[in-house]
Amino acid sequence: MGAEHPSHLPGLVTAANDDVIRAVVRDRIERAFDEQLAPRRPGADRELRAESPAAVITGIAVLRGKVGAR
C-alpha cells in the first residue's frame, strides 16, 4: 500500500454509505464467501467462519493505509 500502491478500501468504505453500492458489495461478499467457501467449512457457523479471515485482512489493510504503514 502507501503512496506506491494506493488503497481503494477507504473509498469503498465511504461508498458503502450508498444503498446501491452497499447492495452490490453485500451480494459479492455473500457469493464469494457464503456460497463458495462456507460449504467447504465443517461444523456450525460456516458463513461466519468463511467471512472472518477476509474481515480481519480488510481491517488490517484499511488501518495500514490510514496510518501509512508498509
N, CA, C and O atoms as a GROMACS GRO file, in nm:
protein
  280
    1MET      N    1   0.083  -0.118   0.000
    1MET     CA    2   0.000   0.000   0.000
    1MET      C    3   0.087   0.124   0.000
    1MET      O    4   0.194   0.124  -0.061
    2GLY      N    5   0.043   0.228   0.067
    2GLY     CA    6   0.121   0.350   0.071
    2GLY      C    7   0.109   0.426  -0.059
    2GLY      O    8   0.017   0.402  -0.138
    3ALA      N    9   0.202   0.518  -0.081
    3ALA     CA   10   0.197   0.603  -0.200
    3ALA      C   11   0.219   0.524  -0.328
    3ALA      O   12   0.164   0.559  -0.432
    4GLU      N   13   0.297   0.418  -0.322
    4GLU     CA   14   0.326   0.340  -0.441
    4GLU      C   15   0.205   0.260  -0.487
    4GLU      O   16   0.184   0.242  -0.607
    5HIS      N   17   0.126   0.212  -0.394
    5HIS     CA   18   0.009   0.130  -0.424
    5HIS      C   19  -0.111   0.184  -0.346
    5HIS      O   20  -0.142   0.132  -0.238
    6PRO      N   21  -0.177   0.286  -0.398
    6PRO     CA   22  -0.288   0.344  -0.323
    6PRO      C   23  -0.399   0.241  -0.300
    6PRO      O   24  -0.431   0.161  -0.388
    7SER      N   25  -0.456   0.246  -0.181
    7SER     CA   26  -0.562   0.153  -0.144
    7SER      C   27  -0.696   0.207  -0.189
    7SER      O   28  -0.722   0.327  -0.181
    8HIS      N   29  -0.780   0.118  -0.237
    8HIS     CA   30  -0.916   0.155  -0.275
    8HIS      C   31  -1.014   0.126  -0.162
    8HIS      O   32  -1.132   0.158  -0.173
    9LEU      N   33  -0.965   0.066  -0.054
    9LEU     CA   34  -1.054   0.030   0.056
    9LEU      C   35  -1.118   0.150   0.124
    9LEU      O   36  -1.238   0.144   0.151
   10PRO      N   37  -1.046   0.258   0.152
   10PRO     CA   38  -1.115   0.373   0.214
   10PRO      C   39  -1.227   0.428   0.125
   10PRO      O   40  -1.331   0.470   0.176
   11GLY      N   41  -1.206   0.428  -0.004
   11GLY     CA   42  -1.311   0.471  -0.097
   11GLY      C   43  -1.430   0.378  -0.094
   11GLY      O   44  -1.545   0.422  -0.103
   12LEU      N   45  -1.403   0.249  -0.081
   12LEU     CA   46  -1.511   0.151  -0.072
   12LEU      C   47  -1.591   0.170   0.056
   12LEU      O   48  -1.713   0.161   0.055
   13VAL      N   49  -1.520   0.197   0.165
   13VAL     CA   50  -1.589   0.219   0.292
   13VAL      C   51  -1.678   0.343   0.282
   13VAL      O   52  -1.792   0.341   0.327
   14THR      N   53  -1.627   0.450   0.223
   14THR     CA   54  -1.706   0.571   0.206
   14THR      C   55  -1.824   0.545   0.114
   14THR      O   56  -1.936   0.590   0.140
   15ALA      N   57  -1.802   0.472   0.006
   15ALA     CA   58  -1.908   0.442  -0.090
   15ALA      C   59  -2.015   0.353  -0.030
   15ALA      O   60  -2.128   0.349  -0.080
   16ALA      N   61  -1.982   0.281   0.076
   16ALA     CA   62  -2.078   0.191   0.139
   16ALA      C   63  -2.195   0.267   0.201
   16ALA      O   64  -2.292   0.205   0.244
   17ASN      N   65  -2.187   0.399   0.207
   17ASN     CA   66  -2.300   0.479   0.253
   17ASN      C   67  -2.411   0.484   0.149
   17ASN      O   68  -2.524   0.522   0.180
   18ASP      N   69  -2.380   0.447   0.026
   18ASP     CA   70  -2.478   0.446  -0.082
   18ASP      C   71  -2.550   0.311  -0.083
   18ASP      O   72  -2.486   0.206  -0.081
   19ASP      N   73  -2.682   0.314  -0.086
   19ASP     CA   74  -2.761   0.190  -0.080
   19ASP      C   75  -2.732   0.094  -0.195
   19ASP      O   76  -2.725  -0.027  -0.175
   20VAL      N   77  -2.714   0.147  -0.315
   20VAL     CA   78  -2.689   0.062  -0.432
   20VAL      C   79  -2.552  -0.005  -0.421
   20VAL      O   80  -2.540  -0.125  -0.443
   21ILE      N   81  -2.452   0.073  -0.386
   21ILE     CA   82  -2.317   0.016  -0.374
   21ILE      C   83  -2.313  -0.085  -0.261
   21ILE      O   84  -2.250  -0.190  -0.274
   22ARG      N   85  -2.379  -0.054  -0.150
   22ARG     CA   86  -2.383  -0.147  -0.037
   22ARG      C   87  -2.446  -0.279  -0.078
   22ARG      O   88  -2.399  -0.386  -0.038
   23ALA      N   89  -2.552  -0.274  -0.159
   23ALA     CA   90  -2.619  -0.396  -0.205
   23ALA      C   91  -2.527  -0.477  -0.296
   23ALA      O   92  -2.523  -0.600  -0.286
   24VAL      N   93  -2.452  -0.410  -0.382
   24VAL     CA   94  -2.360  -0.480  -0.473
   24VAL      C   95  -2.248  -0.547  -0.393
   24VAL      O   96  -2.216  -0.663  -0.417
   25VAL      N   97  -2.190  -0.473  -0.299
   25VAL     CA   98  -2.082  -0.529  -0.217
   25VAL      C   99  -2.132  -0.647  -0.135
   25VAL      O  100  -2.066  -0.750  -0.126
   26ARG      N  101  -2.250  -0.631  -0.074
   26ARG     CA  102  -2.308  -0.740   0.006
   26ARG      C  103  -2.328  -0.864  -0.080
   26ARG      O  104  -2.298  -0.975  -0.037
   27ASP      N  105  -2.380  -0.846  -0.201
   27ASP     CA  106  -2.402  -0.959  -0.291
   27ASP      C  107  -2.271  -1.029  -0.325
   27ASP      O  108  -2.264  -1.152  -0.326
   28ARG      N  109  -2.168  -0.952  -0.352
   28ARG     CA  110  -2.038  -1.012  -0.386
   28ARG      C  111  -1.977  -1.086  -0.268
   28ARG      O  112  -1.917  -1.192  -0.285
   29ILE      N  113  -1.991  -1.030  -0.149
   29ILE     CA  114  -1.940  -1.098  -0.030
   29ILE      C  115  -2.015  -1.229  -0.009
   29ILE      O  116  -1.954  -1.333   0.016
   30GLU      N  117  -2.147  -1.222  -0.019
   30GLU     CA  118  -2.226  -1.343   0.002
   30GLU      C  119  -2.195  -1.450  -0.102
   30GLU      O  120  -2.186  -1.568  -0.068
   31ARG      N  121  -2.179  -1.411  -0.227
   31ARG     CA  122  -2.147  -1.510  -0.330
   31ARG      C  123  -2.008  -1.569  -0.311
   31ARG      O  124  -1.989  -1.690  -0.324
   32ALA      N  125  -1.912  -1.484  -0.280
   32ALA     CA  126  -1.775  -1.533  -0.267
   32ALA      C  127  -1.754  -1.618  -0.143
   32ALA      O  128  -1.687  -1.721  -0.149
   33PHE      N  129  -1.809  -1.575  -0.032
   33PHE     CA  130  -1.780  -1.644   0.093
   33PHE      C  131  -1.891  -1.740   0.134
   33PHE      O  132  -1.866  -1.857   0.163
   34ASP      N  133  -2.014  -1.690   0.137
   34ASP     CA  134  -2.124  -1.772   0.188
   34ASP      C  135  -2.162  -1.885   0.093
   34ASP      O  136  -2.197  -1.994   0.137
   35GLU      N  137  -2.156  -1.860  -0.037
   35GLU     CA  138  -2.197  -1.962  -0.133
   35GLU      C  139  -2.083  -2.051  -0.181
   35GLU      O  140  -2.106  -2.167  -0.214
   36GLN      N  141  -1.961  -1.997  -0.185
   36GLN     CA  142  -1.849  -2.075  -0.238
   36GLN      C  143  -1.760  -2.134  -0.130
   36GLN      O  144  -1.723  -2.252  -0.137
   37LEU      N  145  -1.724  -2.054  -0.030
   37LEU     CA  146  -1.630  -2.102   0.070
   37LEU      C  147  -1.700  -2.170   0.188
   37LEU      O  148  -1.653  -2.274   0.236
   38ALA      N  149  -1.809  -2.115   0.235
   38ALA     CA  150  -1.877  -2.169   0.354
   38ALA      C  151  -1.913  -2.318   0.341
   38ALA      O  152  -1.894  -2.392   0.437
   39PRO      N  153  -1.964  -2.362   0.227
   39PRO     CA  154  -1.999  -2.505   0.218
   39PRO      C  155  -1.879  -2.598   0.236
   39PRO      O  156  -1.897  -2.716   0.266
   40ARG      N  157  -1.760  -2.547   0.218
   40ARG     CA  158  -1.640  -2.629   0.234
   40ARG      C  159  -1.593  -2.636   0.380
   40ARG      O  160  -1.505  -2.715   0.414
   41ARG      N  161  -1.652  -2.551   0.466
   41ARG     CA  162  -1.613  -2.547   0.606
   41ARG      C  163  -1.697  -2.646   0.685
   41ARG      O  164  -1.819  -2.650   0.668
   42PRO      N  165  -1.636  -2.725   0.771
   42PRO     CA  166  -1.714  -2.817   0.853
   42PRO      C  167  -1.775  -2.746   0.974
   42PRO      O  168  -1.725  -2.642   1.017
   43GLY      N  169  -1.880  -2.802   1.028
   43GLY     CA  170  -1.937  -2.754   1.154
   43GLY      C  171  -2.033  -2.638   1.142
   43GLY      O  172  -2.074  -2.599   1.032
   44ALA      N  173  -2.066  -2.583   1.258
   44ALA     CA  174  -2.162  -2.473   1.266
   44ALA      C  175  -2.097  -2.339   1.230
   44ALA      O  176  -1.975  -2.328   1.222
   45ASP      N  177  -2.180  -2.239   1.208
   45ASP     CA  178  -2.135  -2.103   1.178
   45ASP      C  179  -2.043  -2.097   1.056
   45ASP      O  180  -1.944  -2.023   1.056
   46ARG      N  181  -2.074  -2.174   0.955
   46ARG     CA  182  -1.988  -2.179   0.836
   46ARG      C  183  -1.970  -2.043   0.770
   46ARG      O  184  -1.859  -2.007   0.732
   47GLU      N  185  -2.080  -1.968   0.756
   47GLU     CA  186  -2.071  -1.838   0.689
   47GLU      C  187  -1.980  -1.743   0.766
   47GLU      O  188  -1.895  -1.675   0.709
   48LEU      N  189  -1.998  -1.739   0.897
   48LEU     CA  190  -1.916  -1.652   0.980
   48LEU      C  191  -1.769  -1.690   0.971
   48LEU      O  192  -1.683  -1.603   0.958
   49ARG      N  193  -1.740  -1.818   0.978
   49ARG     CA  194  -1.600  -1.862   0.972
   49ARG      C  195  -1.542  -1.843   0.833
   49ARG      O  196  -1.420  -1.828   0.820
   50ALA      N  197  -1.624  -1.843   0.730
   50ALA     CA  198  -1.574  -1.818   0.595
   50ALA      C  199  -1.542  -1.670   0.574
   50ALA      O  200  -1.446  -1.636   0.504
   51GLU      N  201  -1.620  -1.582   0.636
   51GLU     CA  202  -1.601  -1.438   0.618
   51GLU      C  203  -1.496  -1.380   0.713
   51GLU      O  204  -1.439  -1.275   0.683
   52SER      N  205  -1.470  -1.444   0.824
   52SER     CA  206  -1.381  -1.388   0.927
   52SER      C  207  -1.240  -1.355   0.876
   52SER      O  208  -1.193  -1.245   0.903
   53PRO      N  209  -1.172  -1.443   0.805
   53PRO     CA  210  -1.037  -1.407   0.757
   53PRO      C  211  -1.039  -1.284   0.666
   53PRO      O  212  -0.949  -1.200   0.674
   54ALA      N  213  -1.138  -1.273   0.581
   54ALA     CA  214  -1.146  -1.157   0.492
   54ALA      C  215  -1.170  -1.030   0.572
   54ALA      O  216  -1.115  -0.924   0.540
   55ALA      N  217  -1.252  -1.039   0.676
   55ALA     CA  218  -1.279  -0.922   0.761
   55ALA      C  219  -1.152  -0.876   0.831
   55ALA      O  220  -1.124  -0.756   0.839
   56VAL      N  221  -1.075  -0.970   0.882
   56VAL     CA  222  -0.950  -0.936   0.951
   56VAL      C  223  -0.851  -0.874   0.852
   56VAL      O  224  -0.791  -0.770   0.882
   57ILE      N  225  -0.834  -0.935   0.738
   57ILE     CA  226  -0.740  -0.884   0.638
   57ILE      C  227  -0.782  -0.745   0.591
   57ILE      O  228  -0.697  -0.657   0.576
   58THR      N  229  -0.911  -0.726   0.567
   58THR     CA  230  -0.961  -0.596   0.523
   58THR      C  231  -0.936  -0.490   0.630
   58THR      O  232  -0.892  -0.379   0.600
   59GLY      N  233  -0.964  -0.525   0.756
   59GLY     CA  234  -0.941  -0.431   0.865
   59GLY      C  235  -0.795  -0.391   0.876
   59GLY      O  236  -0.763  -0.274   0.894
   60ILE      N  237  -0.707  -0.487   0.864
   60ILE     CA  238  -0.564  -0.460   0.870
   60ILE      C  239  -0.522  -0.371   0.753
   60ILE      O  240  -0.446  -0.276   0.771
   61ALA      N  241  -0.572  -0.401   0.634
   61ALA     CA  242  -0.536  -0.321   0.516
   61ALA      C  243  -0.583  -0.176   0.530
   61ALA      O  244  -0.510  -0.084   0.496
   62VAL      N  245  -0.706  -0.157   0.579
   62VAL     CA  246  -0.757  -0.020   0.597
   62VAL      C  247  -0.673   0.054   0.700
   62VAL      O  248  -0.633   0.168   0.677
   63LEU      N  249  -0.647  -0.010   0.813
   63LEU     CA  250  -0.568   0.054   0.918
   63LEU      C  251  -0.428   0.088   0.869
   63LEU      O  252  -0.379   0.199   0.893
   64ARG      N  253  -0.365  -0.005   0.802
   64ARG     CA  254  -0.229   0.022   0.750
   64ARG      C  255  -0.231   0.136   0.649
   64ARG      O  256  -0.140   0.219   0.648
   65GLY      N  257  -0.334   0.142   0.566
   65GLY     CA  258  -0.346   0.252   0.471
   65GLY      C  259  -0.366   0.386   0.540
   65GLY      O  260  -0.312   0.487   0.496
   66LYS      N  261  -0.442   0.387   0.647
   66LYS     CA  262  -0.469   0.511   0.720
   66LYS      C  263  -0.346   0.562   0.794
   66LYS      O  264  -0.324   0.683   0.799
   67VAL      N  265  -0.268   0.472   0.852
   67VAL     CA  266  -0.151   0.515   0.929
   67VAL      C  267  -0.024   0.519   0.845
   67VAL      O  268   0.080   0.564   0.892
   68GLY      N  269  -0.032   0.473   0.722
   68GLY     CA  270   0.083   0.479   0.633
   68GLY      C  271   0.186   0.372   0.655
   68GLY      O  272   0.302   0.388   0.616
   69ALA      N  273   0.147   0.260   0.717
   69ALA     CA  274   0.241   0.151   0.741
   69ALA      C  275   0.267   0.076   0.610
   69ALA      O  276   0.183   0.072   0.521
   70ARG      N  277   0.384   0.016   0.601
   70ARG     CA  278   0.417  -0.063   0.483
   70ARG      C  279   0.380  -0.206   0.504
   70ARG      O  280   0.400  -0.289   0.415
   0.00000   0.00000   0.00000
